[in-house]
């Protein structure tokens, strides 16, 4: 039996060419000041952390799946050294980056070092995307897709959705299918400092999922895989009769990986339970990821009885919504997901 995947999102640097309006790294003056004071970890410590990822996952009887990100991970001065070392460790890695600095030379070098997947972002069509990211970003991203794909690296596209760009997502889906990208997914906007003006109501979000589902169904025979990243897809599919929950005996089968199968490592070594909200649980390489994951700090995120709404739902072990969006909206990750439309009596 194949071991389960343990997902590690490794932010090796905060250096970045953009200041995206919805980015959780730069969502306040306070976080901007904190990040400016951070230094990139040196290569020796990066190797220690990489070794620990392998050893910790082995102890957890899981396979590590590492997403190198930032900032823009390519900007770390030891980026290439780290990729070479991760290849020596035989760790499967993919890049979550931005389109700047993507050239044929870079793509060929990535492929040689074992990178077969690169995630880029498109948050709408050109005008909308460039407002979120920066002028020229849309066309640069499209060109980066072409460069990576012609050099044998699969591209996946990720969108951050809110009421601002919701109407453009079906058109964007048609567009990325035309680019023949390998995968497409989206995540909901995570509010900054409880700024919920651009958030969907539950009814709006359910309607949005319905529109996206229709777009997905039109392209089922295409080259693009549609990843149902948002856990409220589970509720949507259950109500359509496509998915039926079974009694799991209290075992988590799917849904949010918080406390279950995921950790985020920041550029200074601080470990978050989830990068999308402030959830520090330890620090590497001072502590091992194994010890951090099994610590009391992490146990709070595994006590699903604390979830005010989800704990009463039959989809508890399949869904649990998005606790980061909940935290960003309310300041309390245990409250109900603000876009969940299910009525719990």
N, C-alpha and C positions, 0 to 999 in steps of 0.2 A: 504493500500500500504506500502510495506517494505521500511524503510528509506535507503538512499544510504550509501555506506561505505566511511568513511574517514580514510585514511591510515596514520599511524604514525610509522615511523622507529625510535626506541628509542635506541640510542647507550649509554648504561649505564656505559660503561668503555672502555678505550683504551688498557687495559692490554690484551696481546695476546701472544700465544706461537709461532706464525709464523711472517714472514715478507714477505708476498706474493709480487711478483714483480710488480703486477698490482694494488695493494691496494691503494685506494685513501686516506687512513689514513697516510701512510708512503711513499708518493710519492716524497718527496724531503727532503733535510737536514733541510729546514725551518720548514716543517710540523713535522718532527721527534722531533725537539727541542721544538716546541709548545706543542706537546702531552706529552713529558716527564715532562713538567711543570704542567700538569693537575692533579687534585686530584679527586678521586671518590666522588660524591655527597653523603652525609649521608642519612640514611634511612628516617629521618624526612622530608627532602626536596624531596626525591623520592616519599613519600606519597602525599605531596602537589602537585607535578607534576601530579601524577596519578589521583588525584581528579580533577585537572584542565582539564585533558584530557577528563574525563567523562562529566564534566559540559560544556566544550567548544563544544564538539560534540553534546550535547543536544541542545545548542543554535543554532548550525549549522543545526539542524534537520537531523543529520547523526549518523550512528553507528560506534564507534571506532573499528578499527582493528589494534592492536599493534603488531609490530614485535620487540622483544627484541634482541638486537645484541650488537656488540662492535667494535673492539676487540672480545674477547670471553666473552659473558655475564656471564657465569658460574663463572668467576674469580672475579666478584664484591663481596666484603665481605658481602653485604646484598642481594645477589641474591635470596636466598630462602625466606627471609622475604618479599621481594618485590613480588615474585610469590604468596605467601599466601595472601598478601594484594590485589593484582589484582583479585584473585579468590573471595575474599570477595565483591569486587566491581562488580563482575559478568562480567568482561571484557574478551573478547575472545583474547587470546594471542598465538602467536607461536614464536619459537626460531629460530634465524638465527645465528648458531654458527659454531664451528669447531669440529673435531672428538676427540680431546684430552679431557680426563677426562670422556668420555662417558662409563659408566659401567651399569651393570644390576641394581645396587643399585640406581644410578642416574636416570635411565629411570623410574623405579618404583616410585620414589619420584616425578618426573616430572608429571607422569600420575595422581598421587594422587592430585596434585595441579592444575589439569585442563589443562595441556599441552598435546595436541593431535597431534601436528605437529612440526617437527624439520627439518630445512633446512641445508643441507651440500653442499659442493662444490667438484666437480670433473672437472678439466680443460683439460682432455685428458686421455689417457691411462697412465700406471704407470710411465714410464720414463719421459714423458712430464709433467704430473701433479706434480711430485716431484721436477722438476726444478722450476716450478712456485711457489710451496708452500715450502716444505722442504723434505729431504729424509725420506722415510717411511710414508709420509702423505697419499699416495694412499691406501695402505693396511690398515692403521688405519681407514681411512674413510669407506672402505668396511666393516670392522669389526663393526664400529659404526652403520652403516645401519642395520646390522644383529641384534645387541643388541637392538636398539630402536624398530625395527619391532617386534621382538619376545616378547617385553613387551607392545605391543599395541599402539605404537606411530608411526604415519605415517611419512615417510621420503620423502622429495622432494630434488632433486638434481639440482644444479645451476652451469652453466659453464660461464666463461668469455671467449669470443671468439675473435680471431684476426687471422691474416695470419699465425701465428706460429702454431696454433693448429687446424685450420679449417679442414684439411684433416682427422683428427682423430675423429671429432664429430660424423659422421655416425656410426663408430665402437663403440664409447662411448655410443650412444643411444641404440644400440643392447645390450651392457653390462648392462646398468642401468635397461633396461626392464627385463633382466635376474635376476636382484636383486629384482624385483617386487616392486620397489619404487612407491610411490603414484603419484609423479609428476616429470616432467623434464622441465627445461626452460634454456635459456641462455640470456646473455646481452653482448653487444659489449664492447670491451676494450675501456676504457676512457683514452685518452692520458694524460701523465703527462708532464707538462711544454712544450706543443706543440710537443712532441716527437711522430711523426706520422709514423715512419718507419714501424711499424708492422700493420698499418691500411689497411683495404680493400679499393680498388677503388670501385666506385659504381657498375661497371660491375662485379667485383669479388664478391661483397656482394650479388648481385642478384643471381648469379650462386650458391653461398653457400646456400642461402635460398632454392633454387630449390633442391639441394642435400639433405638438411635436411628434406624438405617436403616429398620427396620420402621415406626417412627412417621412418618418422612419419606414413605415409600411410601403411607401411608394418606391423605396430604394432597397428593398430586401434582397434583390438579385444583383446588387452592385458590388463594388470592391471594398466598400467602407463598412466596418463593424460599428454598430451603435452600442455603446457601453452605458448601461443603465446605472450610472454612478450615484445619483440621488436616491436615497433609501425610500423616499415616498413613492417611487415607482412601484414598490412592493404593494402598497395600499391601492394604487391605481390599477395594477394588474389583478389584484384579488377581487376588486369590485367589478372588473370586466369578466371575471370567471376564468382568466388565463392562468392564475396561480391559486392554489388552495393550501393553506397552512395545515401542518400536521402537528401532533403532539411530539415535541422534541425531548421530553423528559428533562426540561431545564437546560438543555444544551444549546448554546448559541450556534445557529446554522448560517446566518447571513446578517447583513445590516452594518451599521456603524462599527468600525474597527476600534473605537475608543475603548481602551482597557482590555481589548480582546486579542488583537493581532496587529497592532501598529504602535510605533513611536516616531517622534520627530527629533532629530538632533540639529541644534542650531549652530551657527558659525563660531560661537565661543565655547561650544561643548555642552551648554545647558540642554537638557532633554525635556521636551514637552510631551504630554499625553496626546495633544493635538495641536498642530501648529496654527490652526485658525482661531484659537483663543488662548489667553494667557493661562497655561496649565503646567508650570514647572514641576517636575517630579524627581530631578536628580541632575548629575553632571558627569560627562565622560571627558577624559579617561580616568578621572578620580574614582568613579564607581563603574562597575560593569553594567551593561544593559540588562543582563539577566537579573541582577540584584535590584536594579531600578524597577524593572517590569513586575517583579514579585513583591515590591515594597508596599508599606502601608499607604504611602502617597498615591499609589496606583489603585489600591483596593477600593477607594471611594468611587472610582469610575466603573467598577465592576458590580457595585451594589445597585442592581436595577430596581430594587424595591423603592429606591429614592425617587425614581422618575415619576412625576406626579400623574401624567397621563399614560405614558407608554406601559407602565407597570400593570395597568388594568386592561391592556389590549392583547388580543389573541395573536397579534403579529410581533409581540415583544422580542422573540428570539430570531426574528427575520428582518426587523426594521430598526426601530428606535429613533427614527428621524435624524436630524442633524443637531447635535448638542452644541456645536459651535455657533450656528445660526441662532439657536435658542439663547445662548449666553450673550451674543452680541445684541440681541433684541431686549433682553430682560435683565442681564447681569447674573443670571442663575441658570446653569446648564441643566438643572433637574426639572425645570418647568416644561410645559407642553411646547412642542415644536410650533412656532407661530404660523406655519403654512399648512399644518396638518388639518384636514377638513373632517376627519372621522369624529363622529359623536360618540363619546363613551358615557354610558348611563351609570 
